[in-house]
Amino acid sequence: MMRRTIVIVVAIALALAMAAGSQAATKKLVVPKGTVVNLAFDTAFNSKTASVGDKINLHVVENVVVKGVTVIARDTPVIGTISSVERRKRYGVNAKMRIVLNPVQSVFDKAIPVAARAKGDYVGARTGEAAGATIGGAAILGPLGLAGGYFVVGKNVNVKKGDLLSTAVTTKVKITYEEK
């Protein structure tokens, strides 16, 4: 009887030790605002044919690592929506498009909000050409020469498959995860 009790006690102790050893430790991590997330476009599109509301597919180019922990995995899909399109115009005004990105899903199933890091210039080199044509035309031909800039047309926005978009996390995100 004593022997059976000792065996049961030892078995329970071993089971508790194994359970305690296999339990995962809870860790906390903060993904800082401004953390870079590089994306690539999965499809080509342009400002000539794009419409507000069109969905754009992208993917994460490389693992995003914070304090040695991969937070966002490479090839994670990201969806963007075209929120505004301005076609190219006369006088060298280039086309413009704005894309709103859905949050990126982390490896811990947490949504991480991102936005484009750099805003493009709205005035292109063609605008300068149009101004030069207008001023030059006015100097040579007088008021009739002011129309010279009208013939300088801005450029379309053309995005090719594989083009990169540098984005950044817009707000700090707290993540709790189990370390095994």
C-alpha positions in Angstrom: 0.0 0.0 0.0 2.8 2.4 0.9 4.6 1.5 -2.3 1.5 2.2 -4.4 1.1 5.6 -2.7 4.7 6.5 -3.4 4.3 5.5 -7.1 1.2 7.7 -7.4 2.9 10.7 -5.7 5.9 10.4 -8.0 3.6 10.1 -11.1 1.7 13.2 -10.0 4.9 15.1 -9.4 6.3 14.1 -12.8 3.1 15.1 -14.5 3.1 18.5 -12.8 6.7 19.1 -13.7 6.1 18.2 -17.3 3.0 20.5 -17.5 5.0 23.3 -15.9 7.9 22.9 -18.3 5.6 22.8 -21.4 3.6 25.9 -20.5 4.4 28.9 -22.7 5.6 32.1 -21.2 3.5 35.2 -22.0 5.5 37.9 -23.6 4.6 41.5 -24.5 6.0 43.5 -27.4 5.3 46.9 -28.8 5.5 47.6 -32.6 6.6 51.3 -32.6 4.9 53.9 -34.7 7.1 54.5 -37.8 8.2 50.9 -38.1 9.0 50.4 -41.8 6.9 47.8 -43.8 7.9 47.6 -47.4 5.2 46.4 -49.8 5.2 45.4 -53.5 2.3 45.7 -55.9 0.9 42.4 -57.2 -0.8 43.9 -60.3 -0.2 46.8 -62.7 -2.6 49.8 -62.9 -2.5 53.4 -64.0 -4.2 56.7 -63.4 -5.8 56.7 -66.9 -8.0 53.6 -66.2 -8.1 53.5 -62.4 -11.3 54.4 -60.6 -12.2 55.3 -57.0 -13.0 52.1 -55.1 -10.8 49.8 -57.1 -9.0 47.2 -55.0 -5.2 46.9 -55.3 -3.3 43.8 -54.2 0.1 44.1 -52.5 2.3 41.9 -50.4 5.0 42.4 -47.7 8.4 42.2 -49.2 10.5 41.2 -46.2 9.9 40.0 -42.6 9.3 42.9 -40.2 11.3 42.1 -37.0 11.0 44.0 -33.7 13.4 43.2 -30.9 14.4 39.9 -32.6 10.8 38.8 -33.0 9.2 38.5 -36.5 6.0 40.5 -36.2 4.9 40.5 -39.9 5.9 37.7 -42.2 7.2 38.1 -45.8 4.5 37.6 -48.5 1.7 38.6 -46.1 -1.1 39.9 -48.4 -2.2 43.5 -48.1 -5.2 45.1 -49.8 -5.4 48.8 -50.8 -8.4 50.8 -52.1 -8.0 53.7 -54.5 -9.6 56.6 -52.7 -9.0 59.4 -55.2 -7.8 59.8 -58.8 -7.0 63.0 -60.6 -6.2 62.6 -64.3 -3.3 64.4 -65.9 -4.0 67.9 -67.1 -2.8 70.6 -69.4 0.0 73.0 -68.3 2.1 70.0 -67.2 0.0 69.0 -64.2 0.7 65.4 -63.5 -1.9 62.8 -62.5 -2.3 61.9 -58.9 -3.8 58.9 -57.1 -4.3 58.1 -53.4 -4.5 54.6 -52.0 -5.8 53.7 -48.6 -4.2 50.5 -47.2 -6.0 48.0 -45.0 -4.1 47.0 -41.8 -1.5 44.3 -42.2 -2.1 41.1 -40.3 0.7 40.2 -37.9 1.9 36.6 -37.3 0.1 37.0 -33.9 -3.2 37.7 -35.7 -3.2 41.4 -34.7 -4.1 44.1 -37.3 -1.3 46.6 -37.8 -2.2 49.9 -39.5 0.1 51.2 -42.1 0.3 54.2 -44.5 2.7 55.3 -47.3 5.8 56.9 -45.8 6.6 59.5 -48.4 4.1 61.8 -50.1 4.9 62.4 -53.8 5.4 65.9 -55.2 2.2 67.2 -56.9 4.2 69.5 -59.2 6.3 67.7 -61.8 9.0 68.8 -64.2 6.4 69.1 -66.9 4.8 71.9 -64.9 8.0 73.9 -65.2 8.1 73.2 -68.9 4.6 74.5 -69.3 5.5 77.7 -67.3 8.5 78.2 -69.6 6.5 77.7 -72.7 3.9 80.1 -71.5 6.4 82.8 -70.5 8.5 82.3 -73.6 5.4 82.4 -75.8 4.2 85.6 -74.1 7.6 87.3 -74.6 7.7 86.4 -78.3 4.1 86.4 -79.4 2.5 88.6 -76.8 -0.9 87.6 -75.4 -1.4 84.9 -78.0 1.8 83.2 -76.8 0.3 82.6 -73.4 -1.4 79.5 -74.9 2.0 77.8 -75.3 1.8 76.1 -71.9 -1.6 74.6 -72.8 0.1 72.2 -75.1 2.3 70.7 -72.4 0.4 67.8 -70.9 1.3 66.2 -67.5 2.2 62.5 -67.1 0.0 59.6 -66.0 0.8 57.5 -62.9 1.8 54.1 -64.0 2.4 51.3 -61.5 4.0 48.1 -62.6 3.7 44.7 -61.0 6.6 44.4 -58.5 6.9 48.2 -57.9 7.7 49.0 -54.3 5.8 51.1 -51.8 7.4 52.0 -48.6 5.0 52.2 -45.7 5.2 52.7 -42.0 3.1 51.7 -39.0 0.8 54.6 -38.1 0.2 54.0 -34.4 2.1 51.9 -31.9 0.6 48.4 -31.5 0.8 46.3 -28.4 1.1 42.6 -28.9 0.9 39.8 -26.3 2.1 36.4 -27.4 3.1 33.0 -26.0 6.7 32.1 -26.3 7.2 28.3 -26.5 
